[in-house]
Amino acid sequence: MPDKFLRRKYLQTSPAGLLSEAVGTRASAVLAPWDATGESVQVPLLDLKAQYREIREAVLPALTEVLESQQFIMGPEVGRLETAVARLCHARHGIGCASGTDALLLPLKALELRPDDEVISPAFTFFATAGTVANTGGRPVFVDIDPATFNIDPDAVAAALTPRTRALIAVHLFGQMAPLERLLPVCEAHGIPLIEDAAQAIGARRRIGGARRMAGEMGQVGTFSFFPTKNLGGYGDGGMIVTSDDTLAERLRRLRQHGGARQYFHDEVGTNSRLDSLQAAVLLAKLPFLAEWTLARQRNARRYDEGLAGLAGVATPVTDSANDHIFHQYTIRAERRAELQAFLREREIGTAIYYPLALHLQPCFRDLGYVPGSLPVAERAMTEALSLPIFPELGAERQDWVIESIRAFYG
């Protein structure tokens, strides 16, 4: 019996007991939430409209202030945001830029990489992590990941070091930090900087040496993305670099403005990568809500953990005991993933695959010499990982529908 028919029948025959008589025990596996109009409620992967409805009274005046000022490039909002994000990350400097990709590109550009210079990064992450290495003249060296957390494997990093290694990029994937306490000593011993790619981890923390350290705090630089889908997202592209290195901060500010501290005077060849005032205003308006949104994501994660516990065919995310995970994504490992995703799509439940092809197997990096089987943990992850809706406004009813649907598929 088609699911949509069952939903209509539920509305026509309420209370629920009448439907149970009609369709038996299958009813609990196919009944979606419904709204006041009697239509089934979709469960998108992310609902930015719901977020906007809650915060529009904070956002609209901030945008109006910029429009009234007509200071769209490097206005005062940018400086205020830089200060606020740096303070959040326990860093001395924030450098706003045009995107999360540029937040990685600018520090790599400052390294002045040559064609034989190597930069180590995990193979299972977003393309920008390695694309920026290639675009600044270096050679990406991919390493495998921890099978539990999806983050970079410190033992693999140690094995990949060579005299040509110039930097390590540690990605804090899906919202939890990589084990920096194991990576930093390796970097210090070999005299290379550690770059924290925290695009998905703003506000994440890790207990290191008895203290809670913030994402972006411990590397030479930390980099963030304000892409609209991020936990703190703008209404367009944007990024931020944080650092406590005064000299590097000054250089990064030059590099984002064509390499000059003064207009029309250029100390080196930089690029145009400025965070505009409208995006900064939006982000400043949203920043006070970030802690509340993080708590909501963490509650949703616990609900998934409980609802999917013990289900054969599904492995729920593993949070490192040292981490405060902010759950940018709630990513399960799923057997028969393609079938499950299609099953959920039929029930109007959004999902996403991050990432379907690991970086070492991408066609653009073919000349690096990696072949299938080179990094088996990353390759397994790309066949099993499936991200479920976890946005703060999800709500228990819609989340229960996701859980019930997954259990119905495997049960």
C-alpha positions in Angstrom: 0.0 0.0 0.0 1.6 3.3 -1.0 2.9 5.5 1.9 1.0 8.6 0.7 -2.3 6.6 0.7 -1.6 5.5 4.3 -1.0 9.1 5.4 -4.3 10.2 3.8 -6.1 7.3 5.4 -4.6 8.2 8.8 -6.1 11.7 8.6 -9.4 10.3 7.4 -9.7 7.7 10.2 -8.1 9.3 13.2 -7.7 8.2 16.0 -4.7 6.1 15.2 -6.3 2.8 16.4 -8.6 2.8 13.4 -5.6 2.8 11.1 -3.9 0.1 13.1 -6.9 -2.2 12.4 -6.7 -1.4 8.7 -3.0 -1.9 8.0 -1.7 -3.8 11.0 1.8 -3.2 12.5 3.2 -1.6 9.4 1.5 1.6 10.2 4.1 2.8 12.6 6.8 2.4 10.0 5.1 4.5 7.3 3.2 7.3 9.0 5.0 10.6 8.4 4.3 13.7 10.6 1.6 16.0 9.1 0.8 19.6 9.4 -2.4 21.5 10.1 -3.5 21.3 6.4 -3.3 17.5 6.4 -0.2 17.4 4.2 2.7 15.2 5.1 5.7 17.1 6.5 8.9 16.9 4.6 12.2 16.5 6.5 14.9 18.4 4.6 18.5 17.9 5.3 18.7 21.5 6.4 15.9 24.1 6.8 17.4 27.6 6.6 14.0 29.2 6.2 13.0 27.9 9.7 16.2 29.5 11.1 15.5 32.8 9.4 11.9 32.9 10.7 13.4 32.7 14.3 16.1 35.4 13.9 14.8 37.8 11.3 14.2 40.5 13.9 17.9 40.4 14.7 19.1 40.1 11.1 17.1 42.7 9.2 18.1 45.7 11.3 21.8 44.7 10.9 21.4 44.6 7.1 19.6 47.9 7.1 22.4 49.5 9.1 24.9 48.5 6.4 22.6 49.6 3.6 22.1 53.0 5.3 25.9 53.4 5.7 26.7 52.2 2.1 30.0 50.9 3.5 29.9 47.5 1.8 33.6 46.6 1.7 35.6 46.3 4.9 33.1 48.3 6.9 33.1 48.4 10.7 31.1 45.2 10.9 34.0 43.2 9.5 36.4 44.4 12.3 33.8 43.6 15.0 33.2 40.1 13.6 37.0 39.5 13.4 37.4 40.5 17.1 34.4 38.3 18.1 35.5 35.2 16.3 39.1 35.6 17.5 37.8 35.9 21.1 35.6 32.8 20.6 38.7 30.8 19.4 41.0 32.1 22.1 43.2 33.7 19.4 44.6 37.2 19.1 43.7 37.9 15.5 40.8 37.3 13.2 41.2 37.9 9.4 38.0 37.9 7.5 38.1 36.7 3.9 35.9 35.9 1.0 35.3 32.2 1.6 36.4 29.1 3.6 38.5 28.1 0.7 40.4 31.4 0.7 40.8 31.0 4.5 43.0 27.9 3.6 44.5 29.4 0.5 45.9 32.6 2.1 48.1 30.8 4.8 49.3 28.3 2.2 50.2 31.2 -0.1 52.2 32.7 2.8 54.3 29.5 2.8 55.4 30.2 -0.7 55.2 26.6 -1.8 57.3 25.2 -4.6 56.2 22.3 -6.9 58.1 19.6 -4.8 56.8 20.9 -1.5 54.4 18.5 0.2 51.4 19.3 2.4 49.8 16.4 4.3 46.0 16.3 4.5 43.4 13.6 5.1 41.9 12.0 2.0 38.3 12.0 3.3 37.3 15.7 3.4 36.0 18.5 1.2 37.9 19.3 -1.9 39.2 22.7 -0.8 41.5 21.2 1.7 43.7 19.7 -1.1 42.7 22.0 -3.9 44.2 25.0 -2.1 47.5 23.2 -1.8 47.6 22.6 -5.5 46.5 26.1 -6.3 49.3 27.6 -4.2 52.0 25.5 -6.0 52.4 22.6 -3.6 51.8 18.8 -3.8 49.0 17.3 -1.7 50.0 14.1 0.2 46.9 12.2 1.3 46.8 10.0 4.4 44.1 7.7 5.9 41.6 8.5 8.6 40.6 7.1 12.0 37.7 4.6 11.3 35.8 5.7 14.4 35.8 9.5 14.0 36.6 10.1 10.3 39.4 12.4 11.4 43.0 12.2 10.3 45.0 9.3 11.6 48.1 10.6 13.5 50.1 7.4 12.8 49.5 7.8 9.1 50.7 11.4 9.4 54.0 10.3 11.0 54.5 7.7 8.3 53.9 10.3 5.5 56.5 12.8 6.6 59.5 13.4 4.3 62.1 16.1 4.1 59.8 17.9 1.6 56.9 18.2 4.0 56.1 21.9 4.5 52.8 21.8 6.4 50.1 19.6 7.9 46.4 20.4 7.5 44.3 18.7 10.2 40.6 18.8 9.4 38.0 18.8 12.2 35.5 16.9 10.2 31.7 16.9 10.8 32.1 19.1 13.9 34.6 17.3 16.2 38.3 18.1 16.6 41.2 16.0 15.4 43.7 14.8 18.1 45.9 17.9 18.1 47.8 16.7 21.1 49.3 13.9 19.0 49.7 16.0 15.9 51.4 19.1 17.3 54.5 17.3 18.7 55.1 15.7 15.3 54.9 19.2 13.6 57.1 20.8 16.2 59.7 18.0 15.8 59.9 18.5 12.1 59.6 22.3 12.1 56.3 22.5 10.1 53.2 24.5 10.8 49.9 22.8 11.7 46.9 24.4 9.9 43.5 23.7 11.5 40.8 23.3 8.8 37.9 24.1 11.1 35.4 24.9 8.4 32.8 22.6 10.0 33.8 23.1 13.6 33.3 26.6 14.8 32.8 26.4 18.6 34.0 22.9 18.9 36.3 22.1 21.9 38.8 19.4 23.0 40.2 18.7 26.4 44.0 18.8 26.0 46.3 18.9 29.0 43.5 19.5 31.5 42.1 22.5 29.6 39.4 23.0 27.0 41.0 24.2 23.7 38.9 25.7 21.0 39.0 24.7 17.3 41.4 27.1 15.7 43.3 27.9 18.9 46.3 25.6 18.8 47.5 25.5 15.1 49.6 28.2 13.6 46.3 29.2 12.0 42.7 28.1 12.2 40.4 28.5 9.2 36.6 28.7 9.1 33.9 28.8 6.5 30.7 30.9 6.7 29.0 29.1 3.8 25.2 29.3 4.4 24.9 25.6 5.4 27.5 25.9 8.2 26.5 26.0 11.9 27.3 29.7 11.7 26.5 30.6 8.1 26.1 33.8 6.2 23.8 34.7 3.4 26.5 34.1 0.8 30.2 33.1 0.9 32.6 34.1 3.6 35.5 32.9 5.7 37.8 33.7 8.6 41.4 32.9 9.6 42.4 33.1 13.3 45.9 33.2 14.6 47.9 34.4 17.5 51.0 35.0 15.4 51.2 38.8 15.1 53.6 38.8 12.1 51.6 36.3 10.2 48.3 38.1 10.9 49.8 41.3 9.4 50.9 39.4 6.3 47.5 37.7 5.8 45.8 41.0 6.0 48.0 42.2 3.2 47.6 39.1 1.1 43.8 39.4 1.1 44.0 42.9 -0.3 46.3 42.4 -3.3 49.4 42.2 -1.1 49.3 45.8 0.2 48.7 47.4 3.5 47.9 50.7 1.7 45.7 51.2 -1.3 47.7 51.1 -4.6 51.0 50.1 -2.8 51.8 46.4 -3.0 54.5 44.7 -1.0 53.9 41.3 -2.7 51.4 39.8 -5.1 48.3 39.0 -3.1 44.7 38.4 -4.1 41.2 40.0 -3.6 39.6 38.1 -0.8 37.7 40.4 1.5 34.7 39.6 3.7 32.0 42.1 2.8 30.1 44.2 5.3 26.7 42.6 4.6 28.0 39.1 5.4 29.7 40.4 8.5 26.5 42.0 9.7 24.5 38.8 9.2 27.2 36.8 11.1 27.3 39.2 13.9 23.6 39.0 14.3 23.6 35.2 14.3 26.7 34.7 16.5 24.7 35.2 19.8 22.5 32.2 18.8 25.4 29.9 18.1 25.7 28.3 21.5 21.9 27.6 21.7 22.0 26.1 18.2 24.9 23.9 19.2 23.0 22.6 22.2 20.1 21.8 20.0 22.3 19.8 17.6 23.8 17.9 20.5 20.3 17.0 21.8 19.3 15.8 18.3 22.5 13.7 18.1 21.6 12.1 21.5 18.1 11.3 20.2 19.5 9.7 17.1 22.0 7.7 19.2 19.2 6.4 21.4 16.7 5.8 18.6 19.2 3.9 16.4 21.0 2.0 19.1 21.4 -1.7 18.5 20.1 -1.5 14.9 21.9 -4.0 12.7 23.2 -2.3 9.5 23.8 1.1 11.1 26.8 2.4 13.0 26.1 5.8 14.7 28.8 8.4 15.0 31.6 8.0 17.5 32.5 11.0 19.5 36.1 11.0 20.9 35.8 11.2 24.7 38.0 14.3 24.7 35.8 16.2 22.3 32.8 18.5 22.6 31.2 17.6 19.2 29.1 20.4 17.6 27.5 18.1 15.0 27.8 20.0 11.8 26.7 16.7 10.4 25.3 13.6 12.0 27.0 10.9 9.8 26.1 7.3 10.2 27.8 4.3 8.5 25.0 2.4 6.6 24.9 -0.9 5.0 23.1 -0.9 1.6 23.5 2.9 1.7 22.1 3.6 -1.8 18.9 1.6 -1.0 18.5 3.3 2.3 18.9 6.7 0.8 16.3 5.9 -1.9 13.9 4.5 0.8 14.3 7.7 2.9 13.8 9.9 -0.2 10.4 8.2 -0.8 9.4 9.3 2.7 10.5 12.9 1.9 13.5 12.7 4.2 16.6 14.5 3.1 20.1 13.0 3.4 23.5 13.6 1.9 26.7 11.7 1.2 29.9 13.4 2.4 32.0 12.4 0.5 31.3 9.9 -2.3 34.8 9.9 -3.7 37.9 10.3 -1.5 40.4 13.0 -2.6 43.2 10.6 -3.5 40.9 9.0 -6.1 39.7 12.2 -7.7 40.6 12.5 -11.5 42.4 15.8 -11.0 44.9 14.1 -8.6 45.5 11.1 -10.8 49.1 12.1 -11.4 49.9 11.7 -7.7 49.9 8.0 -8.2 47.2 6.8 -5.8 45.1 3.8 -6.8 42.1 2.1 -5.3 43.2 0.3 -2.1 45.9 3.0 -1.3 43.9 4.4 1.7 41.4 1.7 2.6 39.7 3.3 5.6 38.9 6.5 3.6 37.7 4.3 0.8 35.4 2.3 3.1 34.0 5.6 4.5 33.1 6.9 1.1 30.9 3.8 0.5 29.1 3.9 3.9 28.9 7.5 5.2 25.4 9.0 5.1 24.4 12.3 6.8 21.0 12.7 8.4 19.0 15.9 9.2 20.3 17.4 12.5 19.6 21.2 12.2 18.5 22.9 15.4 14.9 23.4 14.3 14.4 19.7 13.4 12.0 18.9 16.2 11.2 15.6 17.9 8.3 14.7 15.6 10.2 15.0 12.4 13.3 13.3 13.9 11.2 10.4 15.2 10.0 10.0 11.6 13.6 9.7 10.4 14.4 7.2 13.1 11.3 5.1 12.5 12.0 5.1 8.8 15.6 3.9 9.2 14.4 1.2 11.6 11.7 0.1 9.1 14.2 -0.2 6.3 16.5 -2.5 8.3 13.8 -4.2 10.4 
